[in-house]
Amino acid sequence: MGPALWLALGGLLGLAELLEGRLVREEEAGFGECDRFFYSGTPPAGLAAAAHVKICQRSGGAERFATLYSTRDRIPVYSAFRAARPAPLGAEQRWLVEPQIDDPSSNLEEVTEEADATTSANSLGGKQALNADYLGSDYERGQLYPFSLSGDSPTATFTLTNAAPMTPSFQKRWYVNLHSLMDRALTPQCGGGDELYILTGAVPSDLRVRGRVSVPEFVWLAACCAVPGGGWAMGFVQHPRDVEVIEDVMVKELEKLLPYSPQLFQNNCGETEQDTEKMKKILEVVNQVQEEERMVQSKGSARGKRSALLPPEPAGERSSLLGKLLGFIATPLIKLCQLIYCVAIGVLKYIVYFLWFVTKQVIHGIESCLYRLGSATISYFLTIGEELASIPWKVLKVVVRITRAILRILCCLLKVVCRVLGIPVRVLVDVATFPVYTIGAVPIVCRDIAVGLGGIISLLFDTAFGTMGGLFQAIFTVCKRIGYKMTFDNPGEL
């Protein structure tokens, strides 16, 4: 079975889960049939997280309330309900689980007991709290939507997806304060509560029970009255510290205290049309509740009233002495049988898981080998095809290069011819006859040089002789004149 088929099966399971309308992720619009528990049919906005799961809590074939559950902290983010009415006395305490949180393929359509879910759901407790998480700890399973306010079906509230770890004292104060607010302040100021929408939530802290279930940093309540012309919205916060009493806050202030700063009610529960007079009356009652809470903390009274609002003890704890004796004798045998049964079921389940895992690994290995073989074969043929297809192209490139070289050679020759033809014929003749003329002119030049040298020498001799002759001529003439004069002056002597 390949990865694609697994994805397809996962998609079908997810589609079936969405069609069922009970478990949906936070990114989706609403809670399906449980949208009626929210003001204007719209859940709080801004609480989107990958670890949040929306649950439409069903019991007895009907929707009872809605819960946004954190699979990371294993406590509810909030529970939403409306028209809260007191539950009948004697409600049976049977803590239930939601199998489809851990196993979306489970065929259980409603909350069920943990023992039944163990045999029909896989990985139970991987994403939600179990009863074992609270055993032996200092915390009790505190309901965000108390059973005492769920008159229609109190059993539905005994689901661990509606519970958060609370100390016994804090649990008592939380239940008493809820009842006081509902009976004395909220319901009377909202026409009997038919249009009253309630959100109760818990903010997780870093402290965890057995390293799994987060202990709330504080719990809160937000109420929206949708009576036309007389609506209002209020918020309340209660911290686990013993000295703290419930605090009244405006809804916008409450939203700032919560993670992600959500919008709890659409349009802030008709903020522009809220009745401030009713809100003042609610605050007066809240002040009275706070004073009573302080008095109770100081005196430690009203124990009977508090115990009536706590979850009832299991029926086995109120049994007779004979029943306890029989239970004491039979319990080890029953536990041993349950242990053997659980061990056998667990061993069988793990054997099936192991065989299934081995089968998946073998199939996956075969698929991987076939895939790699196919990929290698395809790559081989693709490479050969590319090489064969590239041969004509390479030949064409070589031919083009040879043609380009030949054309370049022809172009160069043509340029030489053109340049040769562009030179005048006379220049070519002169260039060709230049050596002949040069060699033939050498004797003539030598002769001319010799004649020139002879002429120069002759000129020098002529000049020298001429100069000497003229000089002698001048001397002779002077002497001659001098002698002729002396002859005429002294004729007797002569």
Secondary structure, DSSP 4 states (H G I P E B T S, - for coil): --HHHHHHHHHHHHHHHHHHTSEEETTSS--GGGGGGSGGG-PPBS---TTEEEEEEEETTEEEEEEEEETTTTEEEEEEEES-BPPPS------EE-HHHH-TT----S-EEHHHHHHHSTTTTSSS--GGGTTTSS-EEEESS-GGGBSS-GGGG-BGGGEEEE-HHHHHHHHHHHHHHIIIIITGGGGGGTTEEEEEEEEEEEEEETTTEEEEEEEEEEEEE--TTSBEEEEEEE-SSTT---EEE-HHHHHHHSTT--B-STHHHHGGGB-HHHHHHHHHHHHHHHHHHHHHHHH---HHHHHHHSPPPPGGGG--HHHHHHHHHHHHHHHHHHHHHHHHHHHHHHHHHHHHHHHHHHHHHHHHHHHHHHHHHHHHHHHHHHHHHHHHHHHHHHHHHHHHHHHHHHHHHHHHHHHHHTS-HHHHHHHHHHHHHHHHHHHHHHHHHHHHHHHHHHHHHHHHHHHHHHHHHHHHHHHHHHHHHHHHH-TTT-
